[in-house]
Each structure stands twice: as C-alpha cells, then as structure tokens.
Amino acid sequence: MAIWQREIITFLLLFLVVCVVGLFTKLFLPLLFALTFFSLCRHLYQIHRFEKWLRTGGQSDYPKTTGVWEEIYYHVYRIRKNNKRRKKKLSKMVDQFRQSTEALPDAAVVLNATDEIEWANKAARDVLGLKQSDKGQRIPNLIRFPEFIQYLKSKQYDEPVVLPSPINNQITLAVRIINYGAGLRLLLAQDVTQLKQMERMRKDFVANVSHELRTPLTVIKGYLETFQDLDSGTSSLLTTSLKNMLGQTDRMQYLVDDLLLLAHLETKSKMHELVNIPALLTQICHENEAILGEGRIQLTLDSDAQLVGEEHELRSAFTNLLGNALKYSPENTPVQIHWHQTPDGLLLDIIDQGEGISEADVSRVTERFYRVETKRSKKINGTGLGLAIVKHVLMRHDAQLIIRSELGKGSCFQCVFPLKRLSVND
Ligand code: ADP
C-alpha cells in the first residue's frame, strides 16, 4: 500500500474514532476541531522543518520523520543527490574539455554575438597576446589589423584570413571563425609561419630558376638561328635537327616566360590604374589579326566601361584566352569577343566553335601544366600554364573565370568582374 493511502486511512480511522467518541460523549464538534487542529499543526510543523532543511541546502541527512513526510524527504533527497552527481560529472567533463583546449597548439577564442571574448585558451594568450583580464573585451579592440576587422564584419568565414601575430610579426597566423550555438563564434588561429615560409621559398625558387634560364636560352636560340642561316640544306638531317631544336627552344622560352609571369603574379603587390578595356581588346584583336589575317575575330563592345586594375596583367589574361580560342578551334570558324555590362558585373565572353572541353576536364584546365590529351591538342603548342595565369590575374582583380563548354560544339570563357571595379568613361 502506498504511503499516502496509509496516511488517508489513518486520518479516516481517527475521524471514525472522533465520530464514535463524539456520539457517546456528545462532544463531536470539539473533538473534530481538536483532530483538525492537531493535523494542521502537525503538517505546519513538518512544512517548517522541510523549509528549514531546504534553506540550509538540503545537503545533510534529512530529519527523522514518519509517513508521507518521510517519503517527501526521501524523494527530494534522492533528486538532490542525483543532481549533485550529474553536476560533478559535468564539471569533470568541462574540466577535461578545458584541459584539452588549453593543450591545443592552435589559439581558440569563444566570441559572443557582440564580438566580446567569452573564453580563450593558453595558445590564444601566447600567439594573440590575449590576457585573462581581456574576458568581456571586444576582440576588434585587441586585434586591430584592418584585414581582420573586415573579415570579422563580413560574416563570410569560408576562407581563413592570414595575418601576422599581434605580438610577434615574425609569426604568421591563419585565422578562421566558425559559427556555432546561438550567436556564439569560435575563432581559431593556426601558426602557418613555416608553411608560408616554404611557399615563399618555392615561389622564389621558381622565379629565380626561370630568371636564370632566360639568358642561356637566348644565347642557345641565337646560335641555333645563326646555324640555320648558315645551313646550305645539303644535309636534311641537319636541317630538321636545327628546326626541331629551335622549336623546342621556343617552347622552353614560352615556359620560362609563363613561369616568371606566374611567380610575378604571386609575389607582386596589386596595382590600381585605370584600364580602358574596349581599347585594350581592340588592340589585342588587331595584333592577332595582323598574324592570322582579318575576318576570324568578331569583337562586340557593348560597354565603354573602364576597369580599375593592371593593364599589363589583363592584357596577358585576355591574350591567353583569345589565343586558346583561336588555337583550339578550326581555322574557318569565328571567335567572338563580347564586352558588356549586366547588373551582376562586367563581363567578357570569349566564344569559340572549337573542339570543346569535357566536363571532367573543365574543372582541371586552370591547374598548372594541365593539358587535355586529345589527338589534335597534342599537335598544338602550349605550356599548360595559360589558364593558370588567367585565373591568377582574375583573382587579383576580384574577378571570376566561368568556363562553359560542350565537346564538339565549342567553349565560352567568361571573365566576370565585380561592379566595384567599374570606372565609367566621362
Ligand atoms: P595551353 O598552353 O596548353 O594552351 P592553357 O592553360 O591555356 O594551356 O590551357 C589548358 C588546356 O585547356 C589546354 O591544353 C586545352 O586542352 C584546354 N583549352 C584551353 N582553352 C580551350 C578552348 N578554347 N577550347 C578547347 N580547349 C581549351
């Protein structure tokens, strides 16, 4: 039988006794009053003890009692004990998490919705120079690099931002923000000094080797041309050998030039000048027509928009794209160039009716040295660096290269420049 049922039965029995005794003694009402008063006092006393026990924390063993009150004490005591155990387990887990994040080699900082520091690990104190007392401070007041502040404000956290450490500019950090929870963000800063150093060494190495190869190549080419002039044509082997050697020297020269240009694009700081795109495109077309003859290139200029950028780089990118369109399409097909403006940006389309590129290759053609292996393309000269250069140049102009192509039908290489690069001709 449940305790509360026993409690009711006891009360009913007492009530019965009161009724019987009351009947015999004619004191029913005073007895009923006494019973009610006694029960009320008992429960008030128990409530007082219970409240006192709770007020003092309810930690110690509960006071001795009987009946339903013992049951109540027991349940509350058990719930409290379970909570205590759970709290202990949770705080142990939090401690373990703190210890593991403290041991992390990467700086980790928890930021709230208003960019205030909620928590930071040891590495954050070491590489970002944050102090324990910085808790609650806004992070843009402590890391003041404009690129970081812009990154924080942008809310576009797909790519990390690379910055020097605020306390040691010899350390390079890749800072990344991850959104989680309600308005909370985790800032992670990884030391990429060595990686950046190796990257710089690789770029310098390629640039130096390419530069050093230039002079010997020019000398070799010069001698080969002299030999070719001296060749009387008596030996067909000599004539073809000289032709092949000159062809290969030319190829090497293109390679070296392209590698140098790429290294240049990777290391040089961005320049901002006004580039008259219609004039530039007209000039590039004329130069190509001077070699190929007129009629193949159809230039449409639907915008007189000028771009803020670097002319030398844009010339190289457009020349590469037009060169490819002409190279990889039959001689009797036109190549269209269209410069126009849309609400999405400034667009340059270079459209050919050539062999096209398969879907699998489209995603790879901008990789360095990647060349699509077809019977025809094997015969076409190229370094495999042209589109890598185009991609780099466009990246430096905040632009994108979109390639649409269908095998056997042709390709459209589209350069999309953002409108912020626009500078309209007066
Ligand atoms: P390459 O010096 O070989 O032309 P690119 O980087 O300019 O190097 O181009 C990479 C590859 O992409 C080329 O080898 C070619 O197979 C393919 N490609 C580039 N442009 C076109 C085009 N307009 N039509 C078909 N294939 C193209």
Residues whose N, C-alpha, C, O or C-beta is under 5 A from the ligand:
A	BS01	ADP	N324 A325 Y328 G354 G356 I357 V365 Y370 R371 V372 S377 N381 G382 T383 G384 L385 G386 L387 A388 S411
